[in-house]
Amino acid sequence: MKIVEGLKNYFSDKRNRIVHATVGISAMIGMLFNVIGLYDRLALFAVAIGFNVLRMRYLP
């Protein structure tokens, strides 16, 4: 149940949604000027998730 509670907290955090939206918009803008590969987009979202998890644990 600890995993479910952690996921619930992660998805309900407003700042996480802002970061993911920012990464998504910047990836879309980047695709207009340069081709961004699938792995690059996945890496951007992985970095965003990692940043958010660290922020939620160590900077409440």
C-alpha positions as CSV (number, residue, x, y, z in Angstrom):
1,M,0.0,0.0,0.0
2,K,3.0,2.3,0.4
3,I,3.6,2.2,-3.3
4,V,0.0,3.1,-4.1
5,E,0.1,6.0,-1.6
6,G,3.4,7.3,-3.1
7,L,2.0,7.2,-6.6
8,K,-1.2,9.0,-5.4
9,N,1.0,11.7,-3.8
10,Y,3.1,12.0,-6.9
11,F,0.2,12.4,-9.3
12,S,-1.7,14.8,-7.1
13,D,1.2,17.2,-6.6
14,K,0.6,20.4,-8.6
15,R,4.3,21.2,-9.1
16,N,4.8,17.8,-10.7
17,R,2.2,18.5,-13.3
18,I,3.7,21.9,-14.0
19,V,7.2,20.4,-14.5
20,H,5.8,17.7,-16.8
21,A,3.8,20.2,-18.8
22,T,6.9,22.4,-19.2
23,V,9.0,19.5,-20.4
24,G,6.3,18.4,-22.8
25,I,5.9,21.9,-24.2
26,S,9.6,22.4,-24.6
27,A,9.9,19.0,-26.3
28,M,7.1,20.1,-28.7
29,I,8.8,23.4,-29.4
30,G,12.1,21.6,-29.9
31,M,10.5,19.3,-32.4
32,L,9.6,22.3,-34.5
33,F,13.2,23.3,-35.0
34,N,15.0,20.1,-34.7
35,V,14.1,16.4,-34.8
36,I,14.0,15.0,-31.3
37,G,14.2,11.2,-31.3
38,L,12.0,8.9,-29.2
39,Y,14.8,8.1,-26.8
40,D,15.6,11.8,-26.3
41,R,12.0,12.5,-25.4
42,L,11.9,9.5,-23.0
43,A,15.1,10.8,-21.4
44,L,13.6,14.2,-20.9
45,F,10.6,12.7,-19.1
46,A,12.8,10.4,-17.1
47,V,14.8,13.4,-15.9
48,A,11.6,15.2,-15.0
49,I,10.4,12.3,-13.0
50,G,13.7,11.9,-11.3
51,F,13.8,15.6,-10.5
52,N,10.3,15.5,-9.1
53,V,10.9,12.5,-6.9
54,L,14.1,14.1,-5.4
55,R,12.2,17.3,-4.9
56,M,9.3,15.6,-3.1
57,R,11.7,13.6,-0.8
58,Y,14.3,16.2,0.1
59,L,12.6,19.6,-0.5
60,P,9.1,19.5,0.8
